[in-house]
Amino acid sequence: AVVSTQSTGKPMDVVWAKCAGYPTYPAMIIDPSTAPGYTHHGIPIPSPPSEVLQQQPDKGHSFLVLFFDIRRTWQWLPHRKLQQLGVDSELDNAKLAEGKKGSGKKGIVEAFKRAQVHLKVVNGESSEQDNEEEPPESDTMETEEEAAEPEQN
């Protein structure tokens, strides 16, 4: 299934973001002018540190993304490095599988769960408090054992 990525590129979009040398990773586009204390659908959105803002590339149109990793890493990326997350399950599963090849596979699965929780809150399907400790229940998420096994097609 080919999904148009035309809608990708608005602040607060949840995306798959690709950094050179790293697998594609769940992230959120952040408006560089986000003020401290800003909330989006009740979710506090971090404001970018000044050193991150200073790294904005001069040429080309870059988006500031905040990864759903534990450390919440910031990065400037061009549009072509971003794809909508949570719209096409085939794309999501392909990106998860791609990330499982390396050592950071558990991190990608955890980050994807955090991205899904974020999307559920934004879409009004749950409140962040409900999901504070428990990962979202989802029959599409695989267990650790299944994740370790390569898929046989």
C-alpha beads as a LAMMPS data file, in Angstrom:
LAMMPS data file: protein, C-alpha beads

153 atoms
152 bonds

1 atom types
1 bond types

-500.0 500.0 xlo xhi
-500.0 500.0 ylo yhi
-500.0 500.0 zlo zhi

Masses

1 110.0

Atoms # bond

1 1 1 0.000 0.000 0.000
2 1 1 1.402 3.367 -0.982
3 1 1 0.289 6.196 1.239
4 1 1 0.757 9.796 0.216
5 1 1 3.213 11.571 2.476
6 1 1 1.861 14.958 1.404
7 1 1 0.362 15.627 4.834
8 1 1 3.717 15.017 6.547
9 1 1 5.425 18.168 7.595
10 1 1 3.193 19.928 10.080
11 1 1 4.285 20.566 13.655
12 1 1 2.957 17.812 15.956
13 1 1 2.907 15.240 13.125
14 1 1 4.188 11.876 14.350
15 1 1 6.609 10.483 11.789
16 1 1 9.225 7.883 10.971
17 1 1 12.457 9.896 10.782
18 1 1 15.693 8.680 9.172
19 1 1 19.073 9.918 10.371
20 1 1 22.242 8.894 8.523
21 1 1 23.796 5.868 10.182
22 1 1 20.688 5.005 12.235
23 1 1 17.555 2.989 11.537
24 1 1 14.333 4.888 10.859
25 1 1 12.922 5.924 14.240
26 1 1 9.609 7.282 15.602
27 1 1 9.684 11.062 16.119
28 1 1 7.446 14.120 16.243
29 1 1 7.810 17.300 14.203
30 1 1 8.210 20.281 16.528
31 1 1 7.721 23.933 15.672
32 1 1 11.118 25.557 16.399
33 1 1 9.283 28.504 17.988
34 1 1 7.509 26.289 20.558
35 1 1 7.489 28.172 23.851
36 1 1 8.264 26.486 27.191
37 1 1 5.107 25.162 28.812
38 1 1 3.258 24.540 25.531
39 1 1 0.791 21.636 25.580
40 1 1 -0.834 19.815 22.660
41 1 1 -4.077 18.016 23.559
42 1 1 -2.941 18.115 27.181
43 1 1 0.498 16.663 26.419
44 1 1 3.434 18.887 27.436
45 1 1 5.605 19.548 24.380
46 1 1 9.279 20.317 25.095
47 1 1 10.626 23.550 23.695
48 1 1 13.837 23.110 21.702
49 1 1 17.067 24.060 23.502
50 1 1 18.928 27.046 22.049
51 1 1 21.877 24.885 20.943
52 1 1 19.439 22.803 18.849
53 1 1 17.960 25.943 17.270
54 1 1 21.465 27.135 16.370
55 1 1 22.047 23.910 14.417
56 1 1 19.248 24.691 11.946
57 1 1 20.614 24.167 8.434
58 1 1 20.781 27.321 6.314
59 1 1 19.966 25.748 2.995
60 1 1 16.907 23.687 2.155
61 1 1 13.726 23.215 4.115
62 1 1 14.410 21.232 7.264
63 1 1 12.039 20.070 9.964
64 1 1 12.912 19.930 13.637
65 1 1 12.025 16.515 15.053
66 1 1 12.036 15.182 18.592
67 1 1 12.608 11.435 18.716
68 1 1 10.542 9.177 20.961
69 1 1 13.742 7.727 22.421
70 1 1 14.468 7.652 26.148
71 1 1 16.788 10.667 25.933
72 1 1 14.382 12.607 23.668
73 1 1 16.979 13.466 21.011
74 1 1 16.488 16.485 18.694
75 1 1 17.435 16.547 15.000
76 1 1 16.946 18.716 11.910
77 1 1 15.893 16.600 8.908
78 1 1 14.736 17.291 5.351
79 1 1 11.190 16.362 4.326
80 1 1 12.371 13.357 2.295
81 1 1 13.678 11.738 5.519
82 1 1 10.200 11.796 7.112
83 1 1 7.204 9.499 6.636
84 1 1 3.875 9.600 8.460
85 1 1 3.634 7.123 11.362
86 1 1 0.404 5.457 12.449
87 1 1 -1.392 5.881 9.113
88 1 1 -0.335 2.779 7.184
89 1 1 0.204 -0.349 9.275
90 1 1 2.206 -1.950 6.449
91 1 1 4.651 0.949 6.493
92 1 1 4.817 0.884 10.296
93 1 1 5.486 -2.860 10.344
94 1 1 8.132 -2.537 7.616
95 1 1 9.922 0.221 9.554
96 1 1 9.754 -1.823 12.775
97 1 1 11.167 -4.867 10.967
98 1 1 13.912 -2.728 9.403
99 1 1 14.904 -1.460 12.847
100 1 1 14.968 -4.950 14.349
101 1 1 18.060 -5.927 12.385
102 1 1 20.397 -3.860 14.515
103 1 1 21.192 -3.693 18.186
104 1 1 18.656 -0.962 18.865
105 1 1 15.578 -3.015 18.002
106 1 1 14.127 -2.960 21.510
107 1 1 14.496 0.816 21.577
108 1 1 12.569 1.171 18.319
109 1 1 9.729 -1.059 19.550
110 1 1 9.550 0.926 22.813
111 1 1 9.679 4.243 20.928
112 1 1 6.919 3.028 18.594
113 1 1 4.769 2.183 21.640
114 1 1 5.389 5.675 23.034
115 1 1 4.447 7.191 19.655
116 1 1 1.239 5.108 19.574
117 1 1 0.299 6.240 23.086
118 1 1 0.924 9.850 22.046
119 1 1 -1.296 9.452 18.965
120 1 1 -4.072 7.843 21.043
121 1 1 -4.047 10.765 23.483
122 1 1 -4.023 13.320 20.638
123 1 1 -6.886 11.498 18.917
124 1 1 -8.862 11.423 22.167
125 1 1 -8.764 7.622 22.450
126 1 1 -7.157 7.635 25.901
127 1 1 -5.589 9.939 28.432
128 1 1 -1.874 9.963 29.106
129 1 1 -2.515 9.037 32.755
130 1 1 -4.031 5.702 31.705
131 1 1 -0.848 4.731 29.908
132 1 1 1.752 6.102 32.286
133 1 1 3.111 2.687 33.310
134 1 1 1.466 0.133 31.037
135 1 1 2.391 -0.069 27.364
136 1 1 -0.733 0.069 25.169
137 1 1 -2.438 -3.279 24.673
138 1 1 -2.186 -4.135 21.022
139 1 1 -2.498 -7.452 19.268
140 1 1 -0.135 -6.247 16.539
141 1 1 2.784 -5.805 18.944
142 1 1 4.901 -8.900 19.207
143 1 1 6.472 -10.382 22.288
144 1 1 10.230 -10.357 22.874
145 1 1 10.498 -13.999 21.735
146 1 1 8.595 -13.357 18.499
147 1 1 10.687 -10.240 17.868
148 1 1 13.879 -12.281 18.058
149 1 1 12.687 -14.759 15.408
150 1 1 13.126 -13.728 11.761
151 1 1 9.819 -13.885 9.909
152 1 1 9.380 -16.749 7.481
153 1 1 7.510 -15.692 4.365

Bonds

1 1 1 2
2 1 2 3
3 1 3 4
4 1 4 5
5 1 5 6
6 1 6 7
7 1 7 8
8 1 8 9
9 1 9 10
10 1 10 11
11 1 11 12
12 1 12 13
13 1 13 14
14 1 14 15
15 1 15 16
16 1 16 17
17 1 17 18
18 1 18 19
19 1 19 20
20 1 20 21
21 1 21 22
22 1 22 23
23 1 23 24
24 1 24 25
25 1 25 26
26 1 26 27
27 1 27 28
28 1 28 29
29 1 29 30
30 1 30 31
31 1 31 32
32 1 32 33
33 1 33 34
34 1 34 35
35 1 35 36
36 1 36 37
37 1 37 38
38 1 38 39
39 1 39 40
40 1 40 41
41 1 41 42
42 1 42 43
43 1 43 44
44 1 44 45
45 1 45 46
46 1 46 47
47 1 47 48
48 1 48 49
49 1 49 50
50 1 50 51
51 1 51 52
52 1 52 53
53 1 53 54
54 1 54 55
55 1 55 56
56 1 56 57
57 1 57 58
58 1 58 59
59 1 59 60
60 1 60 61
61 1 61 62
62 1 62 63
63 1 63 64
64 1 64 65
65 1 65 66
66 1 66 67
67 1 67 68
68 1 68 69
69 1 69 70
70 1 70 71
71 1 71 72
72 1 72 73
73 1 73 74
74 1 74 75
75 1 75 76
76 1 76 77
77 1 77 78
78 1 78 79
79 1 79 80
80 1 80 81
81 1 81 82
82 1 82 83
83 1 83 84
84 1 84 85
85 1 85 86
86 1 86 87
87 1 87 88
88 1 88 89
89 1 89 90
90 1 90 91
91 1 91 92
92 1 92 93
93 1 93 94
94 1 94 95
95 1 95 96
96 1 96 97
97 1 97 98
98 1 98 99
99 1 99 100
100 1 100 101
101 1 101 102
102 1 102 103
103 1 103 104
104 1 104 105
105 1 105 106
106 1 106 107
107 1 107 108
108 1 108 109
109 1 109 110
110 1 110 111
111 1 111 112
112 1 112 113
113 1 113 114
114 1 114 115
115 1 115 116
116 1 116 117
117 1 117 118
118 1 118 119
119 1 119 120
120 1 120 121
121 1 121 122
122 1 122 123
123 1 123 124
124 1 124 125
125 1 125 126
126 1 126 127
127 1 127 128
128 1 128 129
129 1 129 130
130 1 130 131
131 1 131 132
132 1 132 133
133 1 133 134
134 1 134 135
135 1 135 136
136 1 136 137
137 1 137 138
138 1 138 139
139 1 139 140
140 1 140 141
141 1 141 142
142 1 142 143
143 1 143 144
144 1 144 145
145 1 145 146
146 1 146 147
147 1 147 148
148 1 148 149
149 1 149 150
150 1 150 151
151 1 151 152
152 1 152 153
